Amino acid sequence: MPIHVAITRKALPGKEEEFKEALRHFLGDSFLHGGVHGGNDDCFTGQR
């Protein structure tokens, strides 16, 4: 059964790059597990 994971957290001011790196690490590690078929890293900056 497919599972979709969405991380909807905001980075603290001044910690944006650290947050992005942690997400990249998480995404990369996910491919070490069987059954992972893909991933997407959408980082939006600015206010909505």
mmCIF file as Biopython writes it, N, C-alpha, C and O atoms, coordinates in Angstrom:
data_model
#
loop_
_atom_site.group_PDB
_atom_site.id
_atom_site.type_symbol
_atom_site.label_atom_id
_atom_site.label_alt_id
_atom_site.label_comp_id
_atom_site.label_asym_id
_atom_site.label_entity_id
_atom_site.label_seq_id
_atom_site.pdbx_PDB_ins_code
_atom_site.Cartn_x
_atom_site.Cartn_y
_atom_site.Cartn_z
_atom_site.occupancy
_atom_site.B_iso_or_equiv
_atom_site.auth_seq_id
_atom_site.auth_asym_id
_atom_site.pdbx_PDB_model_num
ATOM 1   N N  . MET A ? 1  ? 0.847  -1.170 0.000  1.0 0.0 1  A 1 
ATOM 2   C CA . MET A ? 1  ? 0.000  0.000  0.000  1.0 0.0 1  A 1 
ATOM 3   C C  . MET A ? 1  ? 0.902  1.246  0.000  1.0 0.0 1  A 1 
ATOM 4   O O  . MET A ? 1  ? 1.758  1.375  0.875  1.0 0.0 1  A 1 
ATOM 5   N N  . PRO A ? 2  ? 0.729  2.150  -0.951 1.0 0.0 2  A 1 
ATOM 6   C CA . PRO A ? 2  ? 1.538  3.370  -0.996 1.0 0.0 2  A 1 
ATOM 7   C C  . PRO A ? 2  ? 1.260  4.274  0.200  1.0 0.0 2  A 1 
ATOM 8   O O  . PRO A ? 2  ? 0.129  4.386  0.674  1.0 0.0 2  A 1 
ATOM 9   N N  . ILE A ? 3  ? 2.308  4.902  0.663  1.0 0.0 3  A 1 
ATOM 10  C CA . ILE A ? 3  ? 2.201  5.868  1.765  1.0 0.0 3  A 1 
ATOM 11  C C  . ILE A ? 3  ? 2.870  7.154  1.314  1.0 0.0 3  A 1 
ATOM 12  O O  . ILE A ? 3  ? 3.956  7.125  0.736  1.0 0.0 3  A 1 
ATOM 13  N N  . HIS A ? 4  ? 2.227  8.273  1.575  1.0 0.0 4  A 1 
ATOM 14  C CA . HIS A ? 4  ? 2.765  9.593  1.243  1.0 0.0 4  A 1 
ATOM 15  C C  . HIS A ? 4  ? 3.082  10.303 2.553  1.0 0.0 4  A 1 
ATOM 16  O O  . HIS A ? 4  ? 2.246  10.354 3.456  1.0 0.0 4  A 1 
ATOM 17  N N  . VAL A ? 5  ? 4.287  10.847 2.654  1.0 0.0 5  A 1 
ATOM 18  C CA . VAL A ? 5  ? 4.684  11.591 3.843  1.0 0.0 5  A 1 
ATOM 19  C C  . VAL A ? 5  ? 4.912  13.039 3.446  1.0 0.0 5  A 1 
ATOM 20  O O  . VAL A ? 5  ? 5.651  13.311 2.500  1.0 0.0 5  A 1 
ATOM 21  N N  . ALA A ? 6  ? 4.297  13.960 4.145  1.0 0.0 6  A 1 
ATOM 22  C CA . ALA A ? 6  ? 4.495  15.383 3.908  1.0 0.0 6  A 1 
ATOM 23  C C  . ALA A ? 6  ? 5.008  16.019 5.193  1.0 0.0 6  A 1 
ATOM 24  O O  . ALA A ? 6  ? 4.411  15.859 6.257  1.0 0.0 6  A 1 
ATOM 25  N N  . ILE A ? 7  ? 6.105  16.732 5.088  1.0 0.0 7  A 1 
ATOM 26  C CA . ILE A ? 7  ? 6.657  17.460 6.235  1.0 0.0 7  A 1 
ATOM 27  C C  . ILE A ? 7  ? 6.259  18.915 6.046  1.0 0.0 7  A 1 
ATOM 28  O O  . ILE A ? 7  ? 6.670  19.561 5.082  1.0 0.0 7  A 1 
ATOM 29  N N  . THR A ? 8  ? 5.470  19.416 6.957  1.0 0.0 8  A 1 
ATOM 30  C CA . THR A ? 8  ? 4.929  20.766 6.820  1.0 0.0 8  A 1 
ATOM 31  C C  . THR A ? 8  ? 5.371  21.646 7.977  1.0 0.0 8  A 1 
ATOM 32  O O  . THR A ? 8  ? 4.559  22.287 8.645  1.0 0.0 8  A 1 
ATOM 33  N N  . ARG A ? 9  ? 6.658  21.660 8.191  1.0 0.0 9  A 1 
ATOM 34  C CA . ARG A ? 9  ? 7.220  22.461 9.282  1.0 0.0 9  A 1 
ATOM 35  C C  . ARG A ? 9  ? 7.827  23.730 8.717  1.0 0.0 9  A 1 
ATOM 36  O O  . ARG A ? 9  ? 8.178  23.785 7.539  1.0 0.0 9  A 1 
ATOM 37  N N  . LYS A ? 10 ? 7.952  24.749 9.551  1.0 0.0 10 A 1 
ATOM 38  C CA . LYS A ? 10 ? 8.625  25.983 9.165  1.0 0.0 10 A 1 
ATOM 39  C C  . LYS A ? 10 ? 9.972  26.029 9.864  1.0 0.0 10 A 1 
ATOM 40  O O  . LYS A ? 10 ? 10.096 25.642 11.026 1.0 0.0 10 A 1 
ATOM 41  N N  . ALA A ? 11 ? 10.970 26.503 9.151  1.0 0.0 11 A 1 
ATOM 42  C CA . ALA A ? 11 ? 12.302 26.647 9.739  1.0 0.0 11 A 1 
ATOM 43  C C  . ALA A ? 11 ? 12.341 27.917 10.588 1.0 0.0 11 A 1 
ATOM 44  O O  . ALA A ? 11 ? 11.699 28.919 10.274 1.0 0.0 11 A 1 
ATOM 45  N N  . LEU A ? 12 ? 13.099 27.846 11.652 1.0 0.0 12 A 1 
ATOM 46  C CA . LEU A ? 12 ? 13.298 29.030 12.479 1.0 0.0 12 A 1 
ATOM 47  C C  . LEU A ? 12 ? 14.102 30.063 11.699 1.0 0.0 12 A 1 
ATOM 48  O O  . LEU A ? 12 ? 14.941 29.695 10.877 1.0 0.0 12 A 1 
ATOM 49  N N  . PRO A ? 13 ? 13.863 31.339 11.942 1.0 0.0 13 A 1 
ATOM 50  C CA . PRO A ? 13 ? 14.647 32.367 11.256 1.0 0.0 13 A 1 
ATOM 51  C C  . PRO A ? 13 ? 16.154 32.147 11.494 1.0 0.0 13 A 1 
ATOM 52  O O  . PRO A ? 13 ? 16.599 31.952 12.625 1.0 0.0 13 A 1 
ATOM 53  N N  . GLY A ? 14 ? 16.911 32.184 10.406 1.0 0.0 14 A 1 
ATOM 54  C CA . GLY A ? 14 ? 18.351 31.978 10.496 1.0 0.0 14 A 1 
ATOM 55  C C  . GLY A ? 14 ? 18.761 30.517 10.433 1.0 0.0 14 A 1 
ATOM 56  O O  . GLY A ? 14 ? 19.953 30.220 10.354 1.0 0.0 14 A 1 
ATOM 57  N N  . LYS A ? 15 ? 17.803 29.596 10.466 1.0 0.0 15 A 1 
ATOM 58  C CA . LYS A ? 15 ? 18.093 28.157 10.459 1.0 0.0 15 A 1 
ATOM 59  C C  . LYS A ? 15 ? 17.608 27.482 9.171  1.0 0.0 15 A 1 
ATOM 60  O O  . LYS A ? 15 ? 17.510 26.257 9.110  1.0 0.0 15 A 1 
ATOM 61  N N  . GLU A ? 16 ? 17.307 28.275 8.154  1.0 0.0 16 A 1 
ATOM 62  C CA . GLU A ? 16 ? 16.729 27.726 6.931  1.0 0.0 16 A 1 
ATOM 63  C C  . GLU A ? 16 ? 17.646 26.700 6.262  1.0 0.0 16 A 1 
ATOM 64  O O  . GLU A ? 16 ? 17.185 25.632 5.861  1.0 0.0 16 A 1 
ATOM 65  N N  . GLU A ? 17 ? 18.928 27.012 6.140  1.0 0.0 17 A 1 
ATOM 66  C CA . GLU A ? 17 ? 19.861 26.096 5.476  1.0 0.0 17 A 1 
ATOM 67  C C  . GLU A ? 17 ? 20.031 24.810 6.275  1.0 0.0 17 A 1 
ATOM 68  O O  . GLU A ? 17 ? 20.099 23.726 5.695  1.0 0.0 17 A 1 
ATOM 69  N N  . GLU A ? 18 ? 20.100 24.918 7.593  1.0 0.0 18 A 1 
ATOM 70  C CA . GLU A ? 18 ? 20.202 23.729 8.446  1.0 0.0 18 A 1 
ATOM 71  C C  . GLU A ? 18 ? 18.953 22.852 8.284  1.0 0.0 18 A 1 
ATOM 72  O O  . GLU A ? 18 ? 19.053 21.626 8.229  1.0 0.0 18 A 1 
ATOM 73  N N  . PHE A ? 19 ? 17.792 23.482 8.208  1.0 0.0 19 A 1 
ATOM 74  C CA . PHE A ? 19 ? 16.536 22.767 8.026  1.0 0.0 19 A 1 
ATOM 75  C C  . PHE A ? 19 ? 16.516 22.047 6.677  1.0 0.0 19 A 1 
ATOM 76  O O  . PHE A ? 19 ? 16.141 20.877 6.603  1.0 0.0 19 A 1 
ATOM 77  N N  . LYS A ? 20 ? 16.920 22.745 5.607  1.0 0.0 20 A 1 
ATOM 78  C CA . LYS A ? 20 ? 16.957 22.136 4.273  1.0 0.0 20 A 1 
ATOM 79  C C  . LYS A ? 20 ? 17.917 20.948 4.242  1.0 0.0 20 A 1 
ATOM 80  O O  . LYS A ? 20 ? 17.612 19.921 3.636  1.0 0.0 20 A 1 
ATOM 81  N N  . GLU A ? 21 ? 19.065 21.081 4.888  1.0 0.0 21 A 1 
ATOM 82  C CA . GLU A ? 21 ? 20.039 19.987 4.913  1.0 0.0 21 A 1 
ATOM 83  C C  . GLU A ? 21 ? 19.481 18.776 5.662  1.0 0.0 21 A 1 
ATOM 84  O O  . GLU A ? 21 ? 19.691 17.637 5.246  1.0 0.0 21 A 1 
ATOM 85  N N  . ALA A ? 22 ? 18.779 19.019 6.751  1.0 0.0 22 A 1 
ATOM 86  C CA . ALA A ? 22 ? 18.169 17.915 7.501  1.0 0.0 22 A 1 
ATOM 87  C C  . ALA A ? 22 ? 17.117 17.199 6.650  1.0 0.0 22 A 1 
ATOM 88  O O  . ALA A ? 22 ? 17.013 15.974 6.700  1.0 0.0 22 A 1 
ATOM 89  N N  . LEU A ? 23 ? 16.341 17.950 5.875  1.0 0.0 23 A 1 
ATOM 90  C CA . LEU A ? 23 ? 15.348 17.331 4.996  1.0 0.0 23 A 1 
ATOM 91  C C  . LEU A ? 23 ? 16.021 16.520 3.895  1.0 0.0 23 A 1 
ATOM 92  O O  . LEU A ? 23 ? 15.557 15.433 3.551  1.0 0.0 23 A 1 
ATOM 93  N N  . ARG A ? 24 ? 17.121 17.047 3.336  1.0 0.0 24 A 1 
ATOM 94  C CA . ARG A ? 24 ? 17.855 16.303 2.308  1.0 0.0 24 A 1 
ATOM 95  C C  . ARG A ? 24 ? 18.400 15.000 2.877  1.0 0.0 24 A 1 
ATOM 96  O O  . ARG A ? 24 ? 18.362 13.964 2.214  1.0 0.0 24 A 1 
ATOM 97  N N  . HIS A ? 25 ? 18.902 15.052 4.097  1.0 0.0 25 A 1 
ATOM 98  C CA . HIS A ? 25 ? 19.429 13.857 4.760  1.0 0.0 25 A 1 
ATOM 99  C C  . HIS A ? 25 ? 18.304 12.834 4.963  1.0 0.0 25 A 1 
ATOM 100 O O  . HIS A ? 25 ? 18.484 11.647 4.688  1.0 0.0 25 A 1 
ATOM 101 N N  . PHE A ? 26 ? 17.158 13.292 5.438  1.0 0.0 26 A 1 
ATOM 102 C CA . PHE A ? 26 ? 16.001 12.418 5.639  1.0 0.0 26 A 1 
ATOM 103 C C  . PHE A ? 26 ? 15.577 11.768 4.326  1.0 0.0 26 A 1 
ATOM 104 O O  . PHE A ? 26 ? 15.330 10.564 4.275  1.0 0.0 26 A 1 
ATOM 105 N N  . LEU A ? 27 ? 15.495 12.566 3.271  1.0 0.0 27 A 1 
ATOM 106 C CA . LEU A ? 27 ? 15.085 12.050 1.972  1.0 0.0 27 A 1 
ATOM 107 C C  . LEU A ? 27 ? 16.090 11.026 1.449  1.0 0.0 27 A 1 
ATOM 108 O O  . LEU A ? 27 ? 15.701 9.973  0.945  1.0 0.0 27 A 1 
ATOM 109 N N  . GLY A ? 28 ? 17.374 11.333 1.568  1.0 0.0 28 A 1 
ATOM 110 C CA . GLY A ? 28 ? 18.403 10.397 1.121  1.0 0.0 28 A 1 
ATOM 111 C C  . GLY A ? 28 ? 18.366 9.085  1.884  1.0 0.0 28 A 1 
ATOM 112 O O  . GLY A ? 28 ? 18.483 8.014  1.289  1.0 0.0 28 A 1 
ATOM 113 N N  . ASP A ? 29 ? 18.205 9.164  3.191  1.0 0.0 29 A 1 
ATOM 114 C CA . ASP A ? 29 ? 18.134 7.953  4.019  1.0 0.0 29 A 1 
ATOM 115 C C  . ASP A ? 29 ? 16.908 7.108  3.699  1.0 0.0 29 A 1 
ATOM 116 O O  . ASP A ? 29 ? 16.934 5.888  3.862  1.0 0.0 29 A 1 
ATOM 117 N N  . SER A ? 30 ? 15.838 7.747  3.245  1.0 0.0 30 A 1 
ATOM 118 C CA . SER A ? 30 ? 14.621 6.996  2.951  1.0 0.0 30 A 1 
ATOM 119 C C  . SER A ? 30 ? 14.844 5.983  1.836  1.0 0.0 30 A 1 
ATOM 120 O O  . SER A ? 30 ? 14.170 4.954  1.800  1.0 0.0 30 A 1 
ATOM 121 N N  . PHE A ? 31 ? 15.774 6.252  0.927  1.0 0.0 31 A 1 
ATOM 122 C CA . PHE A ? 31 ? 16.025 5.341  -0.188 1.0 0.0 31 A 1 
ATOM 123 C C  . PHE A ? 31 ? 16.795 4.093  0.242  1.0 0.0 31 A 1 
ATOM 124 O O  . PHE A ? 31 ? 16.968 3.171  -0.555 1.0 0.0 31 A 1 
ATOM 125 N N  . LEU A ? 32 ? 17.255 4.055  1.482  1.0 0.0 32 A 1 
ATOM 126 C CA . LEU A ? 32 ? 17.936 2.873  2.004  1.0 0.0 32 A 1 
ATOM 127 C C  . LEU A ? 32 ? 16.944 1.791  2.415  1.0 0.0 32 A 1 
ATOM 128 O O  . LEU A ? 32 ? 17.336 0.656  2.685  1.0 0.0 32 A 1 
ATOM 129 N N  . HIS A ? 33 ? 15.661 2.138  2.462  1.0 0.0 33 A 1 
ATOM 130 C CA . HIS A ? 33 ? 14.619 1.210  2.885  1.0 0.0 33 A 1 
ATOM 131 C C  . HIS A ? 33 ? 13.901 0.638  1.668  1.0 0.0 33 A 1 
ATOM 132 O O  . HIS A ? 33 ? 13.652 1.346  0.692  1.0 0.0 33 A 1 
ATOM 133 N N  . GLY A ? 34 ? 13.575 -0.637 1.735  1.0 0.0 34 A 1 
ATOM 134 C CA . GLY A ? 34 ? 12.859 -1.275 0.642  1.0 0.0 34 A 1 
ATOM 135 C C  . GLY A ? 34 ? 11.487 -0.670 0.452  1.0 0.0 34 A 1 
ATOM 136 O O  . GLY A ? 34 ? 10.838 -0.258 1.414  1.0 0.0 34 A 1 
ATOM 137 N N  . GLY A ? 35 ? 11.051 -0.617 -0.783 1.0 0.0 35 A 1 
ATOM 138 C CA . GLY A ? 35 ? 9.712  -0.126 -1.079 1.0 0.0 35 A 1 
ATOM 139 C C  . GLY A ? 35 ? 9.629  1.357  -1.373 1.0 0.0 35 A 1 
ATOM 140 O O  . GLY A ? 35 ? 8.569  1.842  -1.767 1.0 0.0 35 A 1 
ATOM 141 N N  . VAL A ? 36 ? 10.718 2.093  -1.193 1.0 0.0 36 A 1 
ATOM 142 C CA . VAL A ? 36 ? 10.700 3.530  -1.496 1.0 0.0 36 A 1 
ATOM 143 C C  . VAL A ? 36 ? 10.856 3.692  -3.003 1.0 0.0 36 A 1 
ATOM 144 O O  . VAL A ? 36 ? 11.818 3.194  -3.588 1.0 0.0 36 A 1 
ATOM 145 N N  . HIS A ? 37 ? 9.917  4.382  -3.626 1.0 0.0 37 A 1 
ATOM 146 C CA . HIS A ? 37 ? 9.908  4.521  -5.085 1.0 0.0 37 A 1 
ATOM 147 C C  . HIS A ? 37 ? 10.277 5.917  -5.557 1.0 0.0 37 A 1 
ATOM 148 O O  . HIS A ? 37 ? 10.463 6.124  -6.756 1.0 0.0 37 A 1 
ATOM 149 N N  . GLY A ? 38 ? 10.388 6.860  -4.669 1.0 0.0 38 A 1 
ATOM 150 C CA . GLY A ? 38 ? 10.720 8.218  -5.093 1.0 0.0 38 A 1 
ATOM 151 C C  . GLY A ? 38 ? 10.569 9.197  -3.958 1.0 0.0 38 A 1 
ATOM 152 O O  . GLY A ? 38 ? 10.131 8.858  -2.859 1.0 0.0 38 A 1 
ATOM 153 N N  . GLY A ? 39 ? 10.943 10.414 -4.257 1.0 0.0 39 A 1 
ATOM 154 C CA . GLY A ? 39 ? 10.835 11.469 -3.256 1.0 0.0 39 A 1 
ATOM 155 C C  . GLY A ? 39 ? 10.859 12.816 -3.941 1.0 0.0 39 A 1 
ATOM 156 O O  . GLY A ? 39 ? 11.270 12.931 -5.096 1.0 0.0 39 A 1 
ATOM 157 N N  . ASN A ? 40 ? 10.423 13.821 -3.234 1.0 0.0 40 A 1 
ATOM 158 C CA . ASN A ? 40 ? 10.390 15.166 -3.788 1.0 0.0 40 A 1 
ATOM 159 C C  . ASN A ? 40 ? 10.725 16.147 -2.688 1.0 0.0 40 A 1 
ATOM 160 O O  . ASN A ? 40 ? 10.228 16.036 -1.567 1.0 0.0 40 A 1 
ATOM 161 N N  . ASP A ? 41 ? 11.564 17.100 -3.011 1.0 0.0 41 A 1 
ATOM 162 C CA . ASP A ? 41 ? 11.991 18.108 -2.045 1.0 0.0 41 A 1 
ATOM 163 C C  . ASP A ? 41 ? 11.513 19.470 -2.537 1.0 0.0 41 A 1 
ATOM 164 O O  . ASP A ? 41 ? 12.171 20.101 -3.365 1.0 0.0 41 A 1 
ATOM 165 N N  . ASP A ? 42 ? 10.371 19.923 -2.027 1.0 0.0 42 A 1 
ATOM 166 C CA . ASP A ? 42 ? 9.827  21.224 -2.394 1.0 0.0 42 A 1 
ATOM 167 C C  . ASP A ? 42 ? 10.042 22.178 -1.234 1.0 0.0 42 A 1 
ATOM 168 O O  . ASP A ? 42 ? 9.347  22.095 -0.222 1.0 0.0 42 A 1 
ATOM 169 N N  . CYS A ? 43 ? 10.976 23.063 -1.371 1.0 0.0 43 A 1 
ATOM 170 C CA . CYS A ? 43 ? 11.222 24.078 -0.334 1.0 0.0 43 A 1 
ATOM 171 C C  . CYS A ? 43 ? 10.783 25.419 -0.863 1.0 0.0 43 A 1 
ATOM 172 O O  . CYS A ? 43 ? 11.295 25.905 -1.871 1.0 0.0 43 A 1 
ATOM 173 N N  . PHE A ? 44 ? 9.831  26.013 -0.173 1.0 0.0 44 A 1 
ATOM 174 C CA . PHE A ? 44 ? 9.308  27.298 -0.573 1.0 0.0 44 A 1 
ATOM 175 C C  . PHE A ? 44 ? 9.860  28.365 0.366  1.0 0.0 44 A 1 
ATOM 176 O O  . PHE A ? 44 ? 9.926  28.170 1.580  1.0 0.0 44 A 1 
ATOM 177 N N  . THR A ? 45 ? 10.244 29.464 -0.200 1.0 0.0 45 A 1 
ATOM 178 C CA . THR A ? 45 ? 10.749 30.560 0.606  1.0 0.0 45 A 1 
ATOM 179 C C  . THR A ? 45 ? 9.807  31.745 0.481  1.0 0.0 45 A 1 
ATOM 180 O O  . THR A ? 45 ? 9.022  31.832 -0.463 1.0 0.0 45 A 1 
ATOM 181 N N  . GLY A ? 46 ? 9.890  32.630 1.414  1.0 0.0 46 A 1 
ATOM 182 C CA . GLY A ? 46 ? 9.029  33.811 1.374  1.0 0.0 46 A 1 
ATOM 183 C C  . GLY A ? 46 ? 7.709  33.574 2.060  1.0 0.0 46 A 1 
ATOM 184 O O  . GLY A ? 46 ? 7.434  32.490 2.575  1.0 0.0 46 A 1 
ATOM 185 N N  . GLN A ? 47 ? 6.908  34.602 2.055  1.0 0.0 47 A 1 
ATOM 186 C CA . GLN A ? 47 ? 5.608  34.506 2.703  1.0 0.0 47 A 1 
ATOM 187 C C  . GLN A ? 47 ? 4.536  34.220 1.675  1.0 0.0 47 A 1 
ATOM 188 O O  . GLN A ? 47 ? 4.678  34.554 0.498  1.0 0.0 47 A 1 
ATOM 189 N N  . ARG A ? 48 ? 3.476  33.607 2.124  1.0 0.0 48 A 1 
ATOM 190 C CA . ARG A ? 48 ? 2.340  33.316 1.232  1.0 0.0 48 A 1 
ATOM 191 C C  . ARG A ? 48 ? 1.359  34.428 1.260  1.0 0.0 48 A 1 
ATOM 192 O O  . ARG A ? 48 ? 0.337  34.367 0.576  1.0 0.0 48 A 1 
#
